[in-house]
Amino acid sequence: MPRSGPQPLFHGVTRHLTAKIEAGEYAAGDRLPTERWLQQTLGVSRTTVRRAIEELVEAGTLELRGRAAYVAKPALDAPQRDTILSLTDMARERGLVPTARVLMQQVRPATLDEADAFRIAPGAELFELRRLRLLDGAAISIDHDRTPLKTLPQGPQLDFTHASYFESLARAGSPPVHSRMQIEARLATSGEAELLGLPPGAPVLVNTEQASGPAGYPVSLGYSVFRSDRHRFLVQFTRSAKSR
């Protein structure tokens, strides 16, 4: 491999892999050759190969699944619209297959804050769901949702590896029709990074959401941690004609 200038050697490996990806030799979702194969083919040390892969993971070009590196898929845009659209709906619109790994699915007593938000008695039964969300098998977010058990009484029995949480609320007679969201950026915890296939401390987007039903009462509290390289929130603002 040609080497030029005083740049670290791994930069050359990074450029080599990037060129292969841009040329389509490694397509989105493809697994990269092993570190040993790259080491022998490119004539560099395994440490150099590993550093190049880490840089491409940080840039969002590659993703780690266990110890293997894969070409990352394009980010999913959450478009500006007047109706609530779940991650499942957005994925289906783009021809992607949404699945989930259920991390927690339980009934427990509501805390004081949850009871206040849902306008129920403290200690009332609450359905809690925590999932790792995947699109075409690639992790995109960790979702943590809560709703009163009386709102979704069949929740503990549903198979949320494929079922949509919002669609389930709608079928139970409590469709989310209004949503208030707060989005912020922070660094992933070690547990979040492991689930999402990110390096520890990688940037993530956090979405805190309260969804209300037709009567105006909250039907769901949600907290989602997104890979920032796989999800974008698009917001459009309109300036009033009277503004100066």
N, C-alpha and C positions, 0 to 999 in steps of 0.2 A: 504494500500500500504506500503511495507517495506520501512523504512527510514534508511539510513546508513551515517555515517560520518557527518561532519559539513557543507556539501554542502547545498545551498538554497533548499527549498522544491520543487520549480518548476522544478528543475533538474530531480526529480523523475517522475514528470508528463511528462516531455520531453522524458525521456527514455521509459516510458510506451507507449506513442503515437508512437514513432519511432519503437518500437518493433511490434506494431500492423500493421504499414504500411509495414515494412519489411516482415512480415508474410503473407501479402496479405489480411488481414482483411479489411483494408481500401486501396482500389486500386486508381491508378491515376485518378483524376477527381471526386472521391467520396467526398461527403460533410461529414465533421466531425460531431459527435453529438454536441448538444448545450453546451454552457458553463455550464448551470445549470445542465444538465445531467451528465457531466464530474465531476462537483463539488460534486454532490450527490453520484455518483458511486465510486469516488476515495477518498471521505472523506476529501477534501481540500477546501480552500476558492476559491471564484471566481477570486480573484486577482491572486492567484497562478496559476489557469488554464489559465488566460489571459496572464500572463507572459510567461508561457510555450509555448503557441501558438505564441506569438510574436517572441520568440527565433527560433521556427521552420520556421516561415515566413522569418526571416532574413537569415536563413540557406538555404532557397529555397526548403524546404521540403513541406511546406504548402503555400497556397496563400489565400488572402482575397478577397471575392467578396461581397461588401457591409459589413455586419456585420458577415457573415458566413465564416468559414474556410474550404478550400478544399485541398485535396492532390494534390500537383503540378505535372504536367506532365514533362517528360524528356525534356531537352533542345534540340532545333533544331540546328543541325550543318549546317553551311554554308560552304560547301566543297570547296577546291581549285580546280578550273577548268579553262579551256581556253575560255569558253563561258560564257556570262552573263546569270545568272539564277535568276529569280524573286522569291520573297517569295512565291508567288502562285505556281510556278513550284516546288520549294523545298517541299512545303507542299503536293502537289499531289503525288510526288514521294514516299512519306512516308505514303500515305494513309490517310492523315489528310484533314479536310475540312476547306479551307480558306474562311473567310468572313471579312467584315469590317463595321465599323460604321463611316459614313461620318460626319466629324466635320466641314468641310468647303469645298465648291465647288463653285468657283466664277471666274469671269473675272475682271481684274483690270489693270491699267497702269503699265508697267514695270519700276522699279527703275533704276537709273543710273548704278548701279553695275550689275543688271540683264540684262539690255540692252547691256552692255559691254560683258558679258559672252555669250549671245545668238547672238551677232552681229546684233542687231536690234536697231531701233530708241528708245531713251528714251520716255516713255509714250505709246509705242506700246502696243496693247492688249496682256495680259498674262493670261494663264489659271492656276489657283492655286487650289491644292487639298490637303486636310489634312484629314487623316483617322486614326482611331484606328483599328489596324489589330488584328484579332483573328484566332486562330487555334483550331478547335473543340470547339469553344465557349470561349476559354481562351485567354485573352489579351496577346500579345507578343510584340507589338511595336506601336509607334505613327509615322506615315509617313507624311512628308510634301514635296510635289512635285510641280514643276513649269515647264511650257513649253510655248513657244509662241502659242497664239491661232491659228495662221495660221498653226502650226504644228499638232495640234489636234483640228480642228474646231468643232468636235462633242462632245468635252469634257464636256461642261456644261450640255448636255442632257444624258450622259451615267450614268448608275446605277453602281456606284463603290462600292456598298455593296458586289457585286460578281465579277464585271469585273476587269480584270488585267490591271493596268496602262501601263505596258510595252507592253503587247499584244495589247492594244488599239493604242499605238504609232506605232507598227509594221503594224497594219491593215490600219492606216492612211498614210502609206508610209514612215515612219521615224523610222525604227527599231533601237533600241540601239545596237550597235555592239562593242563599246569600252567603258570602264568605269574606271574612276579614283576615288578611294575611300580613305578617311581618317577616321580612327577609333580611338576613344579616350574613356577613362572612366571618369565619373564624377558622382556627386550625383544628384538624381532626384529632380526637383522642386516640390513644393506642388501640382501644377496642373498636372504634369506628373505622380506623385505618385498616385494621385486619379484615373486617367484614367487607369493606369496599375495595380491597385490593390496592390500597394506597400506601406510600411511605408514611411513617409516623410524622405527624405535624404538617401534613399536606393541607392546602386550603380546601374548605368545603363551604357550601351554602346551606344555611339553616332557615327553614320555613316554619313559622309558628302560625297555626290557622285555627280559627273558630268558625264553624259552619252552622247556619241557622236554617230551620225548616220554614214552611209556608206561614206558620203562625207567628214567626219572628223569634221563637225560642231556640237556644242553641241545641243542636242535635249531635255535634261532634267537636272534640278538641283534638287537634293534630300537631305533631312535631316531627318534621322530616329533615334528615341530613343528606344532602345531595353531593355527589361528586361534581365539583365545579367544572371539570373538563367534559362532562357528559350532559349537563343540563344548564339551560340559560332561561332566565325570566325576561320576557320582552314587555315593556310598559310604554304606552303612548300617552302623551299629555297634550291637551288642547288649550291654547291661551285664549281667554275671553276677549271679545272685541272691545270691551270696555276697559280692559287692563292697559296700563301705560308703563 
